[in-house]
C-alpha cells in the first residue's frame, strides 16, 4: 500500500470515529439527518462520514 493510500485510510478511519461519536448526541444526529437529505445520502451516518472526511482532507465543511 502506498503512503498516499495509508494516509487516506487513516483519514477515513478518523472520519468514521468522529461520525460515530457525533451521532451519539441527538442534536448532531438531527443535523446529519438533514445533511443526508441534502446530499442524497442513505443515512445520517453516511452524511456524517462524508462531512468529517471532507473536513479532515480539505479543512472545509459541507453545509
mmCIF file as Biopython writes it, N, C-alpha, C and O atoms, coordinates in Angstrom:
data_model
#
loop_
_atom_site.group_PDB
_atom_site.id
_atom_site.type_symbol
_atom_site.label_atom_id
_atom_site.label_alt_id
_atom_site.label_comp_id
_atom_site.label_asym_id
_atom_site.label_entity_id
_atom_site.label_seq_id
_atom_site.pdbx_PDB_ins_code
_atom_site.Cartn_x
_atom_site.Cartn_y
_atom_site.Cartn_z
_atom_site.occupancy
_atom_site.B_iso_or_equiv
_atom_site.auth_seq_id
_atom_site.auth_asym_id
_atom_site.pdbx_PDB_model_num
ATOM 1   N N  . UNK A ? 1  ? 0.853   -1.169 0.000  1.0 0.0 1  A 1 
ATOM 2   C CA . UNK A ? 1  ? 0.000   0.000  0.000  1.0 0.0 1  A 1 
ATOM 3   C C  . UNK A ? 1  ? 0.907   1.242  0.000  1.0 0.0 1  A 1 
ATOM 4   O O  . UNK A ? 1  ? 1.874   1.320  0.757  1.0 0.0 1  A 1 
ATOM 5   N N  . UNK A ? 2  ? 0.579   2.183  -0.844 1.0 0.0 2  A 1 
ATOM 6   C CA . UNK A ? 2  ? 1.381   3.403  -0.939 1.0 0.0 2  A 1 
ATOM 7   C C  . UNK A ? 2  ? 1.145   4.306  0.277  1.0 0.0 2  A 1 
ATOM 8   O O  . UNK A ? 2  ? 0.181   4.138  1.024  1.0 0.0 2  A 1 
ATOM 9   N N  . UNK A ? 3  ? 2.043   5.249  0.447  1.0 0.0 3  A 1 
ATOM 10  C CA . UNK A ? 3  ? 1.914   6.198  1.557  1.0 0.0 3  A 1 
ATOM 11  C C  . UNK A ? 3  ? 0.623   7.014  1.429  1.0 0.0 3  A 1 
ATOM 12  O O  . UNK A ? 3  ? -0.045  7.308  2.420  1.0 0.0 3  A 1 
ATOM 13  N N  . UNK A ? 4  ? 0.294   7.367  0.192  1.0 0.0 4  A 1 
ATOM 14  C CA . UNK A ? 4  ? -0.932  8.139  -0.061 1.0 0.0 4  A 1 
ATOM 15  C C  . UNK A ? 4  ? -2.174  7.339  0.351  1.0 0.0 4  A 1 
ATOM 16  O O  . UNK A ? 4  ? -3.106  7.882  0.943  1.0 0.0 4  A 1 
ATOM 17  N N  . UNK A ? 5  ? -2.171  6.047  0.030  1.0 0.0 5  A 1 
ATOM 18  C CA . UNK A ? 5  ? -3.297  5.187  0.393  1.0 0.0 5  A 1 
ATOM 19  C C  . UNK A ? 5  ? -3.395  5.022  1.910  1.0 0.0 5  A 1 
ATOM 20  O O  . UNK A ? 5  ? -4.488  5.022  2.476  1.0 0.0 5  A 1 
ATOM 21  N N  . UNK A ? 6  ? -2.243  4.883  2.553  1.0 0.0 6  A 1 
ATOM 22  C CA . UNK A ? 6  ? -2.232  4.749  4.012  1.0 0.0 6  A 1 
ATOM 23  C C  . UNK A ? 6  ? -2.792  6.008  4.672  1.0 0.0 6  A 1 
ATOM 24  O O  . UNK A ? 6  ? -3.565  5.931  5.627  1.0 0.0 6  A 1 
ATOM 25  N N  . UNK A ? 7  ? -2.392  7.160  4.153  1.0 0.0 7  A 1 
ATOM 26  C CA . UNK A ? 7  ? -2.881  8.430  4.692  1.0 0.0 7  A 1 
ATOM 27  C C  . UNK A ? 7  ? -4.389  8.540  4.515  1.0 0.0 7  A 1 
ATOM 28  O O  . UNK A ? 7  ? -5.101  8.921  5.445  1.0 0.0 7  A 1 
ATOM 29  N N  . UNK A ? 8  ? -4.875  8.207  3.322  1.0 0.0 8  A 1 
ATOM 30  C CA . UNK A ? 8  ? -6.318  8.272  3.055  1.0 0.0 8  A 1 
ATOM 31  C C  . UNK A ? 8  ? -7.082  7.311  3.961  1.0 0.0 8  A 1 
ATOM 32  O O  . UNK A ? 8  ? -8.149  7.650  4.472  1.0 0.0 8  A 1 
ATOM 33  N N  . UNK A ? 9  ? -6.538  6.122  4.156  1.0 0.0 9  A 1 
ATOM 34  C CA . UNK A ? 9  ? -7.188  5.137  5.014  1.0 0.0 9  A 1 
ATOM 35  C C  . UNK A ? 9  ? -7.246  5.635  6.461  1.0 0.0 9  A 1 
ATOM 36  O O  . UNK A ? 9  ? -8.260  5.465  7.139  1.0 0.0 9  A 1 
ATOM 37  N N  . UNK A ? 10 ? -6.168  6.244  6.925  1.0 0.0 10 A 1 
ATOM 38  C CA . UNK A ? 10 ? -6.136  6.783  8.281  1.0 0.0 10 A 1 
ATOM 39  C C  . UNK A ? 10 ? -7.142  7.926  8.429  1.0 0.0 10 A 1 
ATOM 40  O O  . UNK A ? 10 ? -7.850  8.011  9.432  1.0 0.0 10 A 1 
ATOM 41  N N  . UNK A ? 11 ? -7.200  8.801  7.424  1.0 0.0 11 A 1 
ATOM 42  C CA . UNK A ? 11 ? -8.140  9.924  7.466  1.0 0.0 11 A 1 
ATOM 43  C C  . UNK A ? 11 ? -9.578  9.422  7.481  1.0 0.0 11 A 1 
ATOM 44  O O  . UNK A ? 11 ? -10.420 9.957  8.203  1.0 0.0 11 A 1 
ATOM 45  N N  . UNK A ? 12 ? -9.859  8.395  6.684  1.0 0.0 12 A 1 
ATOM 46  C CA . UNK A ? 12 ? -11.209 7.840  6.648  1.0 0.0 12 A 1 
ATOM 47  C C  . UNK A ? 12 ? -11.566 7.222  8.001  1.0 0.0 12 A 1 
ATOM 48  O O  . UNK A ? 12 ? -12.685 7.386  8.488  1.0 0.0 12 A 1 
ATOM 49  N N  . UNK A ? 13 ? -10.620 6.520  8.596  1.0 0.0 13 A 1 
ATOM 50  C CA . UNK A ? 13 ? -10.857 5.927  9.918  1.0 0.0 13 A 1 
ATOM 51  C C  . UNK A ? 13 ? -11.157 6.999  10.958 1.0 0.0 13 A 1 
ATOM 52  O O  . UNK A ? 13 ? -12.027 6.820  11.810 1.0 0.0 13 A 1 
ATOM 53  N N  . UNK A ? 14 ? -10.437 8.107  10.885 1.0 0.0 14 A 1 
ATOM 54  C CA . UNK A ? 14 ? -10.696 9.230  11.792 1.0 0.0 14 A 1 
ATOM 55  C C  . UNK A ? 14 ? -12.106 9.775  11.575 1.0 0.0 14 A 1 
ATOM 56  O O  . UNK A ? 14 ? -12.816 10.074 12.535 1.0 0.0 14 A 1 
ATOM 57  N N  . UNK A ? 15 ? -12.506 9.901  10.311 1.0 0.0 15 A 1 
ATOM 58  C CA . UNK A ? 15 ? -13.838 10.420 9.991  1.0 0.0 15 A 1 
ATOM 59  C C  . UNK A ? 15 ? -14.926 9.501  10.532 1.0 0.0 15 A 1 
ATOM 60  O O  . UNK A ? 15 ? -15.934 9.973  11.057 1.0 0.0 15 A 1 
ATOM 61  N N  . UNK A ? 16 ? -14.728 8.196  10.406 1.0 0.0 16 A 1 
ATOM 62  C CA . UNK A ? 16 ? -15.705 7.231  10.919 1.0 0.0 16 A 1 
ATOM 63  C C  . UNK A ? 16 ? -15.825 7.356  12.436 1.0 0.0 16 A 1 
ATOM 64  O O  . UNK A ? 16 ? -16.931 7.355  12.978 1.0 0.0 16 A 1 
ATOM 65  N N  . UNK A ? 17 ? -14.693 7.463  13.114 1.0 0.0 17 A 1 
ATOM 66  C CA . UNK A ? 17 ? -14.711 7.596  14.575 1.0 0.0 17 A 1 
ATOM 67  C C  . UNK A ? 17 ? -15.416 8.882  14.998 1.0 0.0 17 A 1 
ATOM 68  O O  . UNK A ? 17 ? -16.203 8.880  15.944 1.0 0.0 17 A 1 
ATOM 69  N N  . UNK A ? 18 ? -15.138 9.970  14.303 1.0 0.0 18 A 1 
ATOM 70  C CA . UNK A ? 18 ? -15.779 11.248 14.625 1.0 0.0 18 A 1 
ATOM 71  C C  . UNK A ? 18 ? -17.280 11.177 14.373 1.0 0.0 18 A 1 
ATOM 72  O O  . UNK A ? 18 ? -18.067 11.713 15.152 1.0 0.0 18 A 1 
ATOM 73  N N  . UNK A ? 19 ? -17.680 10.516 13.285 1.0 0.0 19 A 1 
ATOM 74  C CA . UNK A ? 19 ? -19.104 10.380 12.958 1.0 0.0 19 A 1 
ATOM 75  C C  . UNK A ? 19 ? -19.829 9.578  14.034 1.0 0.0 19 A 1 
ATOM 76  O O  . UNK A ? 19 ? -20.907 9.966  14.483 1.0 0.0 19 A 1 
ATOM 77  N N  . UNK A ? 20 ? -19.237 8.464  14.444 1.0 0.0 20 A 1 
ATOM 78  C CA . UNK A ? 20 ? -19.861 7.637  15.480 1.0 0.0 20 A 1 
ATOM 79  C C  . UNK A ? 20 ? -20.049 8.421  16.771 1.0 0.0 20 A 1 
ATOM 80  O O  . UNK A ? 20 ? -21.093 8.333  17.417 1.0 0.0 20 A 1 
ATOM 81  N N  . UNK A ? 21 ? -19.033 9.186  17.139 1.0 0.0 21 A 1 
ATOM 82  C CA . UNK A ? 21 ? -19.108 9.979  18.366 1.0 0.0 21 A 1 
ATOM 83  C C  . UNK A ? 21 ? -20.179 11.064 18.249 1.0 0.0 21 A 1 
ATOM 84  O O  . UNK A ? 21 ? -20.968 11.263 19.173 1.0 0.0 21 A 1 
ATOM 85  N N  . UNK A ? 22 ? -20.204 11.756 17.126 1.0 0.0 22 A 1 
ATOM 86  C CA . UNK A ? 22 ? -21.161 12.847 16.938 1.0 0.0 22 A 1 
ATOM 87  C C  . UNK A ? 22 ? -22.604 12.345 16.948 1.0 0.0 22 A 1 
ATOM 88  O O  . UNK A ? 22 ? -23.485 13.003 17.501 1.0 0.0 22 A 1 
ATOM 89  N N  . UNK A ? 23 ? -22.846 11.196 16.346 1.0 0.0 23 A 1 
ATOM 90  C CA . UNK A ? 23 ? -24.214 10.695 16.224 1.0 0.0 23 A 1 
ATOM 91  C C  . UNK A ? 23 ? -24.794 10.192 17.544 1.0 0.0 23 A 1 
ATOM 92  O O  . UNK A ? 23 ? -25.974 9.848  17.611 1.0 0.0 23 A 1 
ATOM 93  N N  . UNK A ? 24 ? -23.986 10.147 18.576 1.0 0.0 24 A 1 
ATOM 94  C CA . UNK A ? 24 ? -24.497 9.774  19.893 1.0 0.0 24 A 1 
ATOM 95  C C  . UNK A ? 24 ? -25.311 10.910 20.510 1.0 0.0 24 A 1 
ATOM 96  O O  . UNK A ? 24 ? -26.107 10.684 21.421 1.0 0.0 24 A 1 
ATOM 97  N N  . UNK A ? 25 ? -25.110 12.125 20.015 1.0 0.0 25 A 1 
ATOM 98  C CA . UNK A ? 25 ? -25.853 13.291 20.507 1.0 0.0 25 A 1 
ATOM 99  C C  . UNK A ? 25 ? -27.059 13.523 19.597 1.0 0.0 25 A 1 
ATOM 100 O O  . UNK A ? 25 ? -26.920 13.549 18.374 1.0 0.0 25 A 1 
ATOM 101 N N  . UNK A ? 26 ? -28.218 13.689 20.181 1.0 0.0 26 A 1 
ATOM 102 C CA . UNK A ? 26 ? -29.451 13.851 19.397 1.0 0.0 26 A 1 
ATOM 103 C C  . UNK A ? 26 ? -29.396 15.072 18.487 1.0 0.0 26 A 1 
ATOM 104 O O  . UNK A ? 26 ? -29.843 15.006 17.341 1.0 0.0 26 A 1 
ATOM 105 N N  . UNK A ? 27 ? -28.862 16.173 18.974 1.0 0.0 27 A 1 
ATOM 106 C CA . UNK A ? 27 ? -28.800 17.391 18.149 1.0 0.0 27 A 1 
ATOM 107 C C  . UNK A ? 27 ? -27.908 17.186 16.923 1.0 0.0 27 A 1 
ATOM 108 O O  . UNK A ? 27 ? -28.218 17.672 15.835 1.0 0.0 27 A 1 
ATOM 109 N N  . UNK A ? 28 ? -26.809 16.470 17.104 1.0 0.0 28 A 1 
ATOM 110 C CA . UNK A ? 28 ? -25.913 16.190 15.977 1.0 0.0 28 A 1 
ATOM 111 C C  . UNK A ? 28 ? -26.568 15.217 15.000 1.0 0.0 28 A 1 
ATOM 112 O O  . UNK A ? 28 ? -26.434 15.359 13.785 1.0 0.0 28 A 1 
ATOM 113 N N  . UNK A ? 29 ? -27.275 14.231 15.541 1.0 0.0 29 A 1 
ATOM 114 C CA . UNK A ? 29 ? -27.964 13.263 14.680 1.0 0.0 29 A 1 
ATOM 115 C C  . UNK A ? 29 ? -28.971 13.980 13.779 1.0 0.0 29 A 1 
ATOM 116 O O  . UNK A ? 29 ? -29.064 13.684 12.588 1.0 0.0 29 A 1 
ATOM 117 N N  . UNK A ? 30 ? -29.724 14.924 14.352 1.0 0.0 30 A 1 
ATOM 118 C CA . UNK A ? 30 ? -30.701 15.678 13.565 1.0 0.0 30 A 1 
ATOM 119 C C  . UNK A ? 30 ? -30.008 16.505 12.486 1.0 0.0 30 A 1 
ATOM 120 O O  . UNK A ? 30 ? -30.491 16.588 11.357 1.0 0.0 30 A 1 
ATOM 121 N N  . UNK A ? 31 ? -28.889 17.108 12.831 1.0 0.0 31 A 1 
ATOM 122 C CA . UNK A ? 31 ? -28.113 17.895 11.866 1.0 0.0 31 A 1 
ATOM 123 C C  . UNK A ? 31 ? -27.691 17.016 10.684 1.0 0.0 31 A 1 
ATOM 124 O O  . UNK A ? 31 ? -27.813 17.422 9.528  1.0 0.0 31 A 1 
ATOM 125 N N  . UNK A ? 32 ? -27.198 15.815 10.980 1.0 0.0 32 A 1 
ATOM 126 C CA . UNK A ? 32 ? -26.729 14.940 9.916  1.0 0.0 32 A 1 
ATOM 127 C C  . UNK A ? 32 ? -27.878 14.271 9.157  1.0 0.0 32 A 1 
ATOM 128 O O  . UNK A ? 32 ? -27.704 13.890 8.000  1.0 0.0 32 A 1 
ATOM 129 N N  . UNK A ? 33 ? -29.037 14.121 9.779  1.0 0.0 33 A 1 
ATOM 130 C CA . UNK A ? 33 ? -30.205 13.624 9.048  1.0 0.0 33 A 1 
ATOM 131 C C  . UNK A ? 33 ? -30.626 14.639 7.989  1.0 0.0 33 A 1 
ATOM 132 O O  . UNK A ? 33 ? -30.986 14.264 6.873  1.0 0.0 33 A 1 
ATOM 133 N N  . UNK A ? 34 ? -30.582 15.924 8.340  1.0 0.0 34 A 1 
ATOM 134 C CA . UNK A ? 34 ? -30.894 16.979 7.365  1.0 0.0 34 A 1 
ATOM 135 C C  . UNK A ? 34 ? -29.848 17.015 6.260  1.0 0.0 34 A 1 
ATOM 136 O O  . UNK A ? 34 ? -30.184 17.147 5.083  1.0 0.0 34 A 1 
ATOM 137 N N  . UNK A ? 35 ? -28.579 16.896 6.641  1.0 0.0 35 A 1 
ATOM 138 C CA . UNK A ? 35 ? -27.499 16.902 5.656  1.0 0.0 35 A 1 
ATOM 139 C C  . UNK A ? 35 ? -27.606 15.694 4.727  1.0 0.0 35 A 1 
ATOM 140 O O  . UNK A ? 35 ? -27.314 15.797 3.536  1.0 0.0 35 A 1 
ATOM 141 N N  . UNK A ? 36 ? -28.023 14.552 5.267  1.0 0.0 36 A 1 
ATOM 142 C CA . UNK A ? 36 ? -28.179 13.345 4.454  1.0 0.0 36 A 1 
ATOM 143 C C  . UNK A ? 36 ? -29.203 13.571 3.342  1.0 0.0 36 A 1 
ATOM 144 O O  . UNK A ? 36 ? -28.992 13.160 2.201  1.0 0.0 36 A 1 
ATOM 145 N N  . UNK A ? 37 ? -30.303 14.220 3.681  1.0 0.0 37 A 1 
ATOM 146 C CA . UNK A ? 37 ? -31.319 14.516 2.666  1.0 0.0 37 A 1 
ATOM 147 C C  . UNK A ? 37 ? -30.760 15.454 1.608  1.0 0.0 37 A 1 
ATOM 148 O O  . UNK A ? 37 ? -30.993 15.267 0.414  1.0 0.0 37 A 1 
ATOM 149 N N  . UNK A ? 38 ? -30.018 16.466 2.055  1.0 0.0 38 A 1 
ATOM 150 C CA . UNK A ? 38 ? -29.435 17.447 1.136  1.0 0.0 38 A 1 
ATOM 151 C C  . UNK A ? 38 ? -28.420 16.793 0.192  1.0 0.0 38 A 1 
ATOM 152 O O  . UNK A ? 38 ? -28.385 17.101 -0.999 1.0 0.0 38 A 1 
ATOM 153 N N  . UNK A ? 39 ? -27.594 15.885 0.734  1.0 0.0 39 A 1 
ATOM 154 C CA . UNK A ? 39 ? -26.548 15.235 -0.060 1.0 0.0 39 A 1 
ATOM 155 C C  . UNK A ? 39 ? -27.029 13.957 -0.749 1.0 0.0 39 A 1 
ATOM 156 O O  . UNK A ? 39 ? -26.275 13.307 -1.473 1.0 0.0 39 A 1 
ATOM 157 N N  . UNK A ? 40 ? -28.293 13.609 -0.510 1.0 0.0 40 A 1 
ATOM 158 C CA . UNK A ? 40 ? -28.879 12.378 -1.057 1.0 0.0 40 A 1 
ATOM 159 C C  . UNK A ? 40 ? -28.111 11.138 -0.590 1.0 0.0 40 A 1 
ATOM 160 O O  . UNK A ? 40 ? -27.845 10.216 -1.361 1.0 0.0 40 A 1 
ATOM 161 N N  . UNK A ? 41 ? -27.770 11.150 0.686  1.0 0.0 41 A 1 
ATOM 162 C CA . UNK A ? 41 ? -27.122 10.003 1.321  1.0 0.0 41 A 1 
ATOM 163 C C  . UNK A ? 41 ? -28.209 9.140  1.943  1.0 0.0 41 A 1 
ATOM 164 O O  . UNK A ? 41 ? -29.289 9.631  2.271  1.0 0.0 41 A 1 
ATOM 165 N N  . UNK A ? 42 ? -27.921 7.865  2.102  1.0 0.0 42 A 1 
ATOM 166 C CA . UNK A ? 42 ? -28.912 6.937  2.632  1.0 0.0 42 A 1 
ATOM 167 C C  . UNK A ? 42 ? -29.162 7.118  4.123  1.0 0.0 42 A 1 
ATOM 168 O O  . UNK A ? 42 ? -30.224 6.752  4.627  1.0 0.0 42 A 1 
ATOM 169 N N  . UNK A ? 43 ? -28.179 7.685  4.833  1.0 0.0 43 A 1 
ATOM 170 C CA . UNK A ? 43 ? -28.335 7.780  6.285  1.0 0.0 43 A 1 
ATOM 171 C C  . UNK A ? 43 ? -27.564 8.956  6.866  1.0 0.0 43 A 1 
ATOM 172 O O  . UNK A ? 43 ? -26.705 9.551  6.216  1.0 0.0 43 A 1 
ATOM 173 N N  . UNK A ? 44 ? -27.899 9.268  8.105  1.0 0.0 44 A 1 
ATOM 174 C CA . UNK A ? 44 ? -27.164 10.301 8.835  1.0 0.0 44 A 1 
ATOM 175 C C  . UNK A ? 44 ? -25.716 9.859  9.022  1.0 0.0 44 A 1 
ATOM 176 O O  . UNK A ? 44 ? -24.805 10.687 9.002  1.0 0.0 44 A 1 
ATOM 177 N N  . UNK A ? 45 ? -25.506 8.573  9.202  1.0 0.0 45 A 1 
ATOM 178 C CA . UNK A ? 45 ? -24.155 8.020  9.371  1.0 0.0 45 A 1 
ATOM 179 C C  . UNK A ? 45 ? -23.300 8.296  8.131  1.0 0.0 45 A 1 
ATOM 180 O O  . UNK A ? 45 ? -22.160 8.744  8.250  1.0 0.0 45 A 1 
ATOM 181 N N  . UNK A ? 46 ? -23.847 8.030  6.951  1.0 0.0 46 A 1 
ATOM 182 C CA . UNK A ? 46 ? -23.122 8.295  5.703  1.0 0.0 46 A 1 
ATOM 183 C C  . UNK A ? 46 ? -22.826 9.774  5.520  1.0 0.0 46 A 1 
ATOM 184 O O  . UNK A ? 46 ? -21.741 10.144 5.071  1.0 0.0 46 A 1 
ATOM 185 N N  . UNK A ? 47 ? -23.779 10.607 5.862  1.0 0.0 47 A 1 
ATOM 186 C CA . UNK A ? 47 ? -23.584 12.054 5.749  1.0 0.0 47 A 1 
ATOM 187 C C  . UNK A ? 47 ? -22.515 12.529 6.721  1.0 0.0 47 A 1 
ATOM 188 O O  . UNK A ? 47 ? -21.695 13.380 6.377  1.0 0.0 47 A 1 
ATOM 189 N N  . UNK A ? 48 ? -22.518 11.988 7.927  1.0 0.0 48 A 1 
ATOM 190 C CA . UNK A ? 48 ? -21.529 12.382 8.932  1.0 0.0 48 A 1 
ATOM 191 C C  . UNK A ? 48 ? -20.124 11.982 8.498  1.0 0.0 48 A 1 
ATOM 192 O O  . UNK A ? 48 ? -19.179 12.753 8.666  1.0 0.0 48 A 1 
ATOM 193 N N  . UNK A ? 49 ? -19.984 10.795 7.948  1.0 0.0 49 A 1 
ATOM 194 C CA . UNK A ? 49 ? -18.672 10.366 7.467  1.0 0.0 49 A 1 
ATOM 195 C C  . UNK A ? 49 ? -18.206 11.281 6.345  1.0 0.0 49 A 1 
ATOM 196 O O  . UNK A ? 49 ? -17.053 11.712 6.339  1.0 0.0 49 A 1 
ATOM 197 N N  . UNK A ? 50 ? -19.084 11.582 5.399  1.0 0.0 50 A 1 
ATOM 198 C CA . UNK A ? 50 ? -18.726 12.495 4.304  1.0 0.0 50 A 1 
ATOM 199 C C  . UNK A ? 50 ? -18.298 13.852 4.838  1.0 0.0 50 A 1 
ATOM 200 O O  . UNK A ? 50 ? -17.303 14.422 4.388  1.0 0.0 50 A 1 
ATOM 201 N N  . UNK A ? 51 ? -19.047 14.358 5.789  1.0 0.0 51 A 1 
ATOM 202 C CA . UNK A ? 51 ? -18.771 15.665 6.385  1.0 0.0 51 A 1 
ATOM 203 C C  . UNK A ? 51 ? -17.383 15.687 7.036  1.0 0.0 51 A 1 
ATOM 204 O O  . UNK A ? 51 ? -16.565 16.562 6.750  1.0 0.0 51 A 1 
ATOM 205 N N  . UNK A ? 52 ? -17.136 14.727 7.900  1.0 0.0 52 A 1 
ATOM 206 C CA . UNK A ? 52 ? -15.863 14.723 8.626  1.0 0.0 52 A 1 
ATOM 207 C C  . UNK A ? 52 ? -14.682 14.373 7.721  1.0 0.0 52 A 1 
ATOM 208 O O  . UNK A ? 52 ? -13.589 14.908 7.903  1.0 0.0 52 A 1 
ATOM 209 N N  . UNK A ? 53 ? -14.885 13.494 6.763  1.0 0.0 53 A 1 
ATOM 210 C CA . UNK A ? 53 ? -13.791 13.135 5.851  1.0 0.0 53 A 1 
ATOM 211 C C  . UNK A ? 53 ? -13.380 14.349 5.022  1.0 0.0 53 A 1 
ATOM 212 O O  . UNK A ? 53 ? -12.191 14.613 4.846  1.0 0.0 53 A 1 
ATOM 213 N N  . UNK A ? 54 ? -14.364 15.083 4.516  1.0 0.0 54 A 1 
ATOM 214 C CA . UNK A ? 54 ? -14.033 16.289 3.746  1.0 0.0 54 A 1 
ATOM 215 C C  . UNK A ? 54 ? -13.347 17.314 4.641  1.0 0.0 54 A 1 
ATOM 216 O O  . UNK A ? 54 ? -12.388 17.965 4.226  1.0 0.0 54 A 1 
ATOM 217 N N  . UNK A ? 55 ? -13.829 17.453 5.845  1.0 0.0 55 A 1 
ATOM 218 C CA . UNK A ? 55 ? -13.242 18.409 6.782  1.0 0.0 55 A 1 
ATOM 219 C C  . UNK A ? 55 ? -11.783 18.043 7.089  1.0 0.0 55 A 1 
ATOM 220 O O  . UNK A ? 55 ? -10.927 18.926 7.144  1.0 0.0 55 A 1 
ATOM 221 N N  . UNK A ? 56 ? -11.501 16.781 7.283  1.0 0.0 56 A 1 
ATOM 222 C CA . UNK A ? 56 ? -10.138 16.327 7.564  1.0 0.0 56 A 1 
ATOM 223 C C  . UNK A ? 56 ? -9.234  16.558 6.356  1.0 0.0 56 A 1 
ATOM 224 O O  . UNK A ? 56 ? -8.112  17.043 6.501  1.0 0.0 56 A 1 
ATOM 225 N N  . UNK A ? 57 ? -9.718  16.214 5.171  1.0 0.0 57 A 1 
ATOM 226 C CA . UNK A ? 57 ? -8.880  16.302 3.970  1.0 0.0 57 A 1 
ATOM 227 C C  . UNK A ? 57 ? -8.666  17.721 3.477  1.0 0.0 57 A 1 
ATOM 228 O O  . UNK A ? 57 ? -7.582  18.042 2.988  1.0 0.0 57 A 1 
ATOM 229 N N  . UNK A ? 58 ? -9.670  18.578 3.593  1.0 0.0 58 A 1 
ATOM 230 C CA . UNK A ? 58 ? -9.574  19.906 2.977  1.0 0.0 58 A 1 
ATOM 231 C C  . UNK A ? 58 ? -9.650  21.060 3.963  1.0 0.0 58 A 1 
ATOM 232 O O  . UNK A ? 58 ? -9.298  22.192 3.632  1.0 0.0 58 A 1 
ATOM 233 N N  . UNK A ? 59 ? -10.104 20.774 5.160  1.0 0.0 59 A 1 
ATOM 234 C CA . UNK A ? 59 ? -10.293 21.849 6.126  1.0 0.0 59 A 1 
ATOM 235 C C  . UNK A ? 59 ? -11.616 22.578 5.940  1.0 0.0 59 A 1 
ATOM 236 O O  . UNK A ? 59 ? -11.916 23.520 6.673  1.0 0.0 59 A 1 
ATOM 237 N N  . UNK A ? 60 ? -12.414 22.144 4.957  1.0 0.0 60 A 1 
ATOM 238 C CA . UNK A ? 60 ? -13.720 22.755 4.683  1.0 0.0 60 A 1 
ATOM 239 C C  . UNK A ? 60 ? -14.821 21.897 5.279  1.0 0.0 60 A 1 
ATOM 240 O O  . UNK A ? 60 ? -14.641 20.701 5.511  1.0 0.0 60 A 1 
ATOM 241 N N  . UNK A ? 61 ? -15.950 22.516 5.521  1.0 0.0 61 A 1 
ATOM 242 C CA . UNK A ? 61 ? -17.108 21.752 5.970  1.0 0.0 61 A 1 
ATOM 243 C C  . UNK A ? 61 ? -18.178 21.795 4.892  1.0 0.0 61 A 1 
ATOM 244 O O  . UNK A ? 61 ? -18.205 22.698 4.056  1.0 0.0 61 A 1 
ATOM 245 N N  . UNK A ? 62 ? -19.049 20.812 4.926  1.0 0.0 62 A 1 
ATOM 246 C CA . UNK A ? 62 ? -20.174 20.746 3.992  1.0 0.0 62 A 1 
ATOM 247 C C  . UNK A ? 62 ? -21.362 21.386 4.678  1.0 0.0 62 A 1 
ATOM 248 O O  . UNK A ? 62 ? -21.702 21.010 5.800  1.0 0.0 62 A 1 
ATOM 249 N N  . UNK A ? 63 ? -21.991 22.334 4.036  1.0 0.0 63 A 1 
ATOM 250 C CA . UNK A ? 63 ? -23.188 22.953 4.628  1.0 0.0 63 A 1 
ATOM 251 C C  . UNK A ? 63 ? -24.294 23.023 3.635  1.0 0.0 63 A 1 
ATOM 252 O O  . UNK A ? 63 ? -25.378 23.513 3.952  1.0 0.0 63 A 1 
#
